[in-house]
Amino acid sequence: MDKIQLMAEIKKISKQKNAVIMAHYYQENDIQDVADFIGDSLALAQKAATTTADIIVICGVHFMGETAKIICPDKKVLVPDMNAGCSLADSCKANDLKQFIDKHPDHTVISYVNTSAEVKALTDIVVTSTNAKNIVDMLPKDMKIIFGPDRNLGNYINSVTGRNMLLWDGACHVHEQFSVDKLIELKKQYPNAKTLAHPECKKHIIQQAEVVGSTQALLNYATNSEDDTFIVATESGILHEMKKQNPNKTFIPLPTDYNNKCNECNYMRMNTLEKLYQCLLNETNEIIVDENISKLAIKSINKMLEMSK
């Protein structure tokens, strides 16, 4: 089947099976276009919590499927490719985090949503880049906090909240690779452009940015801004929706130190239209989360959802 036929079949099967297709902004363009709902990690979690679908297909990475399954244990949750992992989640193994927590027993544990179900089960509050600052601000100023696994996001939150959270030493391979030298060059080439940066970026990128925020926040800013040119320092999948919502504006992806191409997450791009079609047709690649792990993890996710209302 060609692309148009595949997309039509996906829509037809989805309707027949009462399925909902949810896609992250970092997915390839075709998957975003065929999805029923697109959003960042917080939006996907919130949507999963309210859907009436029998089947949820998460077009993203593995931890996103786990999060949806934890929120909706009675629903069938599928992912197009079970090997679509996350470098950030991989940087924080549950056993290692448990040892770290045991060394700091008086600390509240805040974990970024980019973590495994096992890590979420060890966590007091899950956060996303959308709500992390607000949630930290809601906690007592003298509370001792472990924040993980993203050190760049943790450093950023420390800087804007005045906290001194104890940070896990993890990072996203995509956001770690943006080039500050190429950013400086682009700012000279486009002096009126606003730089939009995700807080998972390194400090020297964030310091050069006019706007720092989650994927959704960057999209909202670009749409509502009177400016017409933007340098974008996050995974390039977001450019598709930015251009759809703002056809008359210019979006320039920030390259890495290694090449001049768009900076793509190789895990996110493991999902394809064909894999989406096959997993929906055959109901394969089902996410299963251990019941005991799920019961612990849901507490930290619900805490996030309650504090994000």
N, C-alpha and C positions, 0 to 999 in steps of 0.2 A: 504493500500500500504506500501511496505517496503521503506527504505531510498532511494535506487537506483531508484525505480519507481517514488517516489515523486519528486526527483531531475529532472528526465527526463520529467515528466509532467510539472513541473515549467518552464523548458526551452522551452517546446513546446508551452505552453500557452503564455509565454512572447513574443515569436516570432510572434504568431498569432495576438496578441493585440498591437504589436509595443510598448512593455513596456521595461523599463530598470530597472534592480534590482541593487540597490546601497546598499552596506553594510559597516558599520563601522568595524574597526579592533577589536572592543570589542564584536562582535557577536560570537555566537557559531561557531565551525569549519565548520559544514555542510552548514550553511548559507553563510559563506565566500566562500566556494567552489562552490556554485551554483550561486553566484552573478556575474553580468556582470562587476561590478566595485567595488573595495574595497578601502577605504581610511580613512583619518582622517576628522575632521569636515570641514577644509578648502577645502580639495580635493573634498568632497561631494558637497559643495556649488559651487565650480568652475565647477564641472561636470554638476550639475543641470542647471547652467547658459548657457551651450552650447549644451545640449542634444537635439536631434531631435525626441525623443520618445514622444508618446501620453500620456503614463502613466509612472509615476515614482513611484517605490516602494522603500521606504526608510526603510531599516532594521537597525534600531538604536533606538533612543528614540524620544519622541513626539516633542521636540523642533527642532530636525533635519528635521522632516516632515514639520513643520511650516516654517522653513527656506527655504526649497525647494519650498513650495507653494508660499511664498512671492516672490521668485526669478522668479518663473514660474506660474503666476496667471492663465494662460490659459490652463495649463496642469492638468490632474487628478493626485493627489498625494495620495498614499496609505501607510499605515503602518500596519505591521502584527498584532500588539497589541496596541490598543489605550491607554492602562493603563501603557505602558512602559514610565514612567516619568523620572525625574532626580532630585536627592537630591540637587544638586547645583542650578538648576533653581528654585526649590521650596524654596530655602533659600532667594530668592529675589522677593517679590511680587511687582507688578507694583505700587500699591497705596503707599506702604512703600517707594519705590524708589522715587516716585514723591514728597513726603514730604521731603525726604533727599535732593533732588535736589533743592527744593524751599528754603531750608536753606542755600544753597551755589550757588546762581544764577550766579556767575561769573566763574563757573567751566564748562569745557568741559566734557561731559559724555562718557566714554569708557566702553562698556559692552562686556564681554566675550560671545561667541556664545552660551554658555550653559545657555540660558535665554529664557523666553517666548516671543512671538510676541509682547505682550503689553510692555514688558521692552525694546525690541529693538526699539519700536516706541518712547520711551523717550530718546533714545540714539543718540549721534552724530556719533560715529564710533563703529562698531562691530569689535572684534578681536577674533582670535583663539590662541591657544598656539603656533602654528607655526609662526604666524606673529606679535604677540603682541609686542615683544621687538622692532622689526624693525619699526612698526607703531608709537610707543611712541617716538622712536629716531627721527622720521621725524617731530615731532611737536616742536614748539618753546620751548626753555628751560624754559622760564618764564610762560608758560601756566599752569594754575591751572586745575587739572584733578581729576575727580571722577572716580575710577576704581572699577568695580564690576562684578560679585558678589564674585569671588574667592579671599579670602584674601591671600592664600598661593602663588598663581600666582602673585598677586599684589605685595606682599612683595619681591618676587624673581625679578620682573621687576624693582622695586625700587632699589634693591641692585645692579643690573647690568647696570642701566642707570643713577644712581645718582639722580633720581627723588624723590619727596616726595608726591606721589599721595595720595589722600584721598581714603581709601579703605572701600568697603562694607564688612561686616563681614559674609561672606558665605564660604562654603567649600563643596567639594565632599566627600561623605561618604567612597568611596573606597580608595582614596588617603590619607585620614586622618588616616587610620587604619594601615598603614605599621609600622612594629616594628623596631626601631633603634637598639634594643638589638639583635634581630635576624639577622639584617644586619651586625652588628659587628661580630657575630658568623660566619656567612657565609664568610665574608671577611678573617677571620682567617683560615677557612676550605679550601677556594679557594683563596690563596694569589695572584694569577695571574689574577683573574677575574676582569673585569671592571664592575662597577655598573652604570646602566642606569636608570635615574630617571626622571619622569614627573614633571614639575614645579608646578603641583597642590599638590605635596607632601609637608609635613611639612618641616620646615627649617632644622631640625636636620637630616632628610633623605638626603636632597639636599647637605648639607655640607659633607656628607660621599660619595657622588657620584662623579665619574670621568666625567660623561657626563650627562648634564641636557638638556632636549629638549622635543618637542612634540612627539606624538606617531610616526609620520612619520619620524621625525629627529632621534629618537632612532633606528628605523628600518634601516634607511639609514646608521647610524654609525655602527651598528652591521654587516651589509652586506659589508661595505667598509673597515672595520677594519682588521688588521692582527691578532688581538687577537682572541682567540677561545673559551673563557668562559666568560659569562656575567650573572650578577645578575640583574634582571629586576624589577624595582619598578614602575609598572603601571598595569592597568587591564590586567589580564592574557590572554585575547583573542588575544593580539598581538603576543603571543608566537607561535601561529599557523603559521602566515606568516613569522615570524623570522626563524622558523625551515624549512619551505618550501624553503625559499631563501638561507638558510645556513644549509644544512643537516649534515655537518661535524662539526658544532659548538654546544656548550652546552649552554643552556639557563635555568637559575635557577630563578623561581618566588620568589619574596620576600614575606614571610608570614606576617600575622598581629600579633598583640599582643594576639589575642584570639584563634588562631589555627595555624596549620602548613600547611593548604591547600592553594591552589591558591586563590588569592584575586579577586573575580568576582563581577561584578555589577549585582545585582539581577534584576534591571530594564532592562538592555541590554539583559539578559538571558530570559526575558519573551517572546521574539520572538523565534519561533520554525519553523522548516520546514513545519509542518502541517499548522500552522497559516499563513505562507507565501503563501502556496498553496491556502488556502481558500480565503484569501483576494485578491489574483490575479485572481482566478477563478470567484469569485462573485463580484469583484470590491467593496469590503466593506472596512470599516475603512478609509474612505476618509477624508483627512485633509481639513478643511475649516477655512479660516482666514478672519475676518471682513475686508471689503474693506478699510475702513478708517484707521484701524490699519496697514494694509498692505502697504498703500501709504506712511505712515510715516516710517515704519520699513525698507522699501526697500532703503530709502536714506542712512541709517547707514550701511546697508549691501553692497550697491554699493560703498560707500566710502571705505570700507575694500577691496573690490575686485579691485578697482582702485589703491589703495596704495600697493596692493600685486603683481602687475604685474611685 
